[in-house]
Structure formats: C-alpha cells, structure tokens
Amino acid sequence: MFGKRRSKTMFRLRRPALKGSNELLTETGLDLVPGDRIALMPTSYTPDAIDDTFVETYDNTTGVIKTNTTLNYYHWGTEESTAEGFDGVDMRGEVMLLTRNVKIDAEDIESWGG
C-alpha cells in the first residue's frame, strides 16, 4: 500500500517566478520539506528554459517556496487557472516534485513480462 506521505508531484505557479529570484508562490497545503528537489517547466518558446533547484523552506499556509539557488529563467504564473480562456489548457507554469519516486509492487499472476 502507499506510504504515509502523499504529495502532489505537479503543481502550478500562482504568480510569476522571476529570473534571479529564489522565491516562488505555489499552492498551499503541499507536502514539501527542505531538501526536496523541484523543477520549473518552461513557459516561453525556449524548450530548455527549465530550472532545477531544491526547496530551502516552504510555508504551508501561504504557498511560498524559498529555493537554495536563484532561478536562471522567467516562469509565468497567476492566481487563477487560464483553462477557461484557452480551451481547457491551464497555461500557468508547472512545478514538478522530483524527489519522490512511485514504486508499483504487484503480483504477476499471469506470468506477464517473462
């Protein structure tokens, strides 16, 4: 069964994350701890504009993340989803949690996979 810690592995920026900054505004109530590795996905035409950093602090009530390094790129975000104006697509920057892995453990009852 699942472990005790359950966390979203992807969440959205609630305001722009500026190049040179080490502060992000994301969702509240996440299960982030110091040392968690996160990546900010590109929000521009440059597909490699990804920032990979570590959580220094996270405020569960405000959603503010302080990172251990400054960002190399700008990442767009806003409080409200853009899905209504973009045919269901939320254009806000995505933040991916890279620290935790998912392990699927099951019984091979039909000898699939060899």
Residue, then its C-alpha position, 0 to 999 in steps of 0.5 A: m500500500f502507499g506510504k504515509r506521505r502523499s504529495k502532489t508531484m505537479f503543481r502550478l505557479r500562482r504568480p510569476a517566478l522571476k529570473g534571479s529570484n529564489e522565491l516562488l508562490t505555489e499552492t498551499g497545503l503541499d507536502l514539501v520539506p527542505g531538501d526536496r528537489i523541484a523543477l520549473m517547466p518552461t513557459s516561453y518558446t525556449p524548450d530548455a528554459i527549465d530550472d532545477t533547484f531544491v526547496e530551502t523552506y516552504d510555508n504551508t499556509t501561504g504557498v511560498i517556496k524559498t529555493n537554495t539557488t536563484l532561478n536562471y529563467y522567467h516562469w509565468g504564473t497567476e492566481e487563477s487557472t487560464a483553462e477557461g480562456f484557452d480551451g481547457v489548457d491551464m497555461r500557468g507554469e508547472v512545478m514538478l516534485l522530483t524527489r519522490n519516486v512511485k514504486i508499483d509492487a504487484e503480483d504477476i499472476e499471469s506470468w506477464g513480462g517473462 
